[in-house]
Amino acid sequence: MSSTPDPFTRQRGLSGFGDDGQRTLSGASAVVVGVGGLGCPVAQYLAAAGIGRLTLIDADHVSVTNLHRQILFGPDDIGRLKVEAARDALARLAPGCTVTAVEDRIDSATASALLHGHDVVVDATDTMPVRRVIEDAAHALGLPVAWGAVLGWHGQVTVFDAAHRLDDVFPGPDAVDLDTCDGGAVWGPLCGQVGTAMASEAARLAAGLPGTLAGTLAIVDGRTGRWRDVALAPHDSGR
């Protein structure tokens, strides 16, 4: 019997998860697109939970205005690539997780190749056109998407899969720049609320557990702390 302390003991003890769930999670991989206010807590909790492999995709650098909500970074990281700073922080937190840092901006030409080879996609980006590219590519690859968004005092979380599509919930055309977190105000702790909810969805998907938010849009009001659920109709493939 090994004398090495098990960091996942309290997680293995969960009913419906156990050793099998932890084993599956440790062999799974997730790709997190966007390492900002949402991507930071997502990556932190996925790595800490014991996911085997994380790929982080972002081309931005850490700025001082990021620090109130992008909790993997500190003042010493200002000017560094987010993916590299995040990789180093995660290595200290969860050395058993293999983290790959990809400096890139995902687009329709690169999305499929960047998402391929993972079990779960996490969309932590902040513009609707990019979100559409990610969801389209993930759908074509047969990958579920743990999706979230924040702006101001409000946040949303759901899962897109074969039966529930982004365009069904948010049909275009898209308003220009209205949903860009970097260009607007945002309540920092709200990013943590939404990001950890996304991480929980992604971890359950990666572990093969039943019962995700697919078919439900969970909406949180940061001013009151209250969540509400909106039921989503299944995708009509004949449209």
Phi, psi and omega in degrees: 000133183288141177265359180288126179301140180265114181292347185251017182305314184290337179276321178299334182282358181287131174299132181084001178238284172062198182296322182295317179296318179294321179295317179295317180297321181291340177262004185261164179225146177228147174247126180252114180262113183101114181246062180244222184299328178267316183297328180297304179294327176301308182297320182298313183285325177296316179295315181294328181287343175106019175298145187287320186216136177234134170247127180250127181239121178190150178243003184272164177251154179289132175239163183296331181284352177279336198292337183287347183225344183259085200282359172277349187249152174230179181305327181289346181270354183302129182095345179279157171297135181300318183296325180285319177296319179294318178302316181294320179295320181290329178297325177286323184284315187220078184297344179279351179267129177275118183246125178250125180262123181241112177275100183196159172249117184289138177213183185297335181279334186248346191303311185300314181294323182288327182273336183301144176091004178248165179265331184219142174252134173245117179265104179244030179275179188227017173228140185295320178303319179291321177300321179294319179300314182296312183293321177299313182294318180296319179298317179296329180272355182075028183254137174285153181239118168277117192239141177207161179207147174224147173200126180064239181261004190240146178219158181219146178218140171200182174233130174258134180218196183299332185261353183220121188243151180300317183295336178289329182270320182232076178292146179285184359284159183273140173287138185285124170065005183283341183246024180269111184300320183296335183262000183226173179285149178205139178281117187305308181299335178298325177298323177293317179301310183289318181297319179289327174296319176297319179297320178296318177298313182296320181293319179294320176298315182295329180274357179075026181275148178282163172081081175247184179277005177305127183093358179223133172257111178270126185240131180241139174256110183294342179283334181244342184078008184266141175254150171220153182250139174241123179288139180249136178288146176296155180295135177266099185291348181268002182290000000 
